[in-house]
């Protein structure tokens, strides 16, 4: 059943022993939402915990790990934050499939798997929705809660850079700064600081990047040995595929990553003239119009030849 | 004489034949402010122009170039935007030194060179001040004016990333998006797109970056022949010096650039533990605590040895 912000707040106010779920490969938005909601619920006197997420990385651990359920806690009300469908539950949440009482999300593709669903696709970040819920709960926006919200909002909008940023996004950010959040410090850690492994990965992308069709197609190669040598983890590899598209003039950016199994993953990013999904479909893959992928059961050189052929075909068909 | 927003608006409403000045090496803020003010003044029936700026780059030209004074225009009222002192006037503004009627700025170091000065150091961007002036003028925030304001605000705050971003900054951005600005598209051009020369420069920085003292000191070398080969201009080189500091663990980031004259420029960027100004002072330079520079009358290798020695001295003195 669809609910609005007031309905979601009413459900939470009536609930006891609340357990909050985050999604697989947790990012700043799902952990920011869970962290903010748990702190706000405790502030107004509720018992609330955040379910352990085995994929949690050091960057976002402080938001949720201190709120892991204590031994013997039996949840009476389950809330999911920023989770579009039950398939995205972490393994630890297997038992809660079909049992979510309240969904809070901003994905247009949300399957509505909760008893009540608050889904606002107009929100750039789920943390924006969370902010409205917290206000409706009558909780005070402490600096710590505001920090969780701010991290969710800034990470999901590329620090207010992406087109999903709205006037409401900025209004929420303004409220967070007023509540004492040190945005400059948070953003330096989130957006201005590259780990050494991430730096080494970028160096490889830059080094290997080749240009075709007068700079309209860029292609970078990430060999497994290089990835392993840098020690890059998931946080480090996040968004590395978009580097190719950042070069002016590039309409099709391709990153080929050698998988451990010997297969090759192609990540394709396009600008508005080109269709990444159509391109990858030709190679047995798929995805979104600006971001898609395909997997090749062959070596790098063959994968490179195949994806380049598809890219050139599209480039000449469109151009 | 210091004036507030209402005073500045009153002065503009009483003025005729207004000429607006931008600063040397014009950036998004000075051109955004001038562009917004000129369009707003014309909207409310004033004659207004923006003085030519010989340093203008293609990126910001559309904001000011169409508003260059027509032949025979005799200004009756001079406004400067985002200019901290008369030394920063472009050569074309030489005749207006000592003759500025209204200063609109946000630099704490502003020398107050106008007959009236509206200086708000709390503003992350001068465009924030401009926004308030435009509201006080009673002008409508058209999409085009809002776009100028948005460019000023987003470029001077690193797209809302830097610590100079306040709740007011976000409130101004929200107003601009509500007025129809396509923030996503603007930011993609300003922050997500690297020109090929800029990309090539970054590739060189990445390739040449060396680490010392367990990664606490990073040093990159930009040889003149490489810079010339890439065709990098001022926009491309902008902020390249900060790349070294972006690597996690780096406390002192040094970029050495070979000048055309054969001298070497050192740009030093530090994190909060280290003092860039003190470090550069040891080499005959100076600057701010987090960003400073020095020039060496010698070759790259000697300059590298000298600056590394100073950096290591500071690192061991502090550490």
Interface residues (C-beta under 8 A of the other chain):
Chain A: X158 X159 X160 X161 X162 X163 X164 X165 X166 X167 X168 X170 X171 X173 X174 X175 X177 X178 X182 X183 X184 X185 X187 X188 X191 X192 X193 X194 X195 X196 X198 X199 X202 X203 X206 X207 X209 X215 X246 X247 X248 X249
Chain B: X158 X159 X160 X161 X162 X163 X164 X165 X166 X167 X168 X170 X171 X173 X174 X175 X177 X178 X182 X183 X184 X185 X187 X188 X191 X192 X193 X194 X195 X196 X198 X199 X202 X203 X206 X207 X209 X215 X246 X247 X248 X249
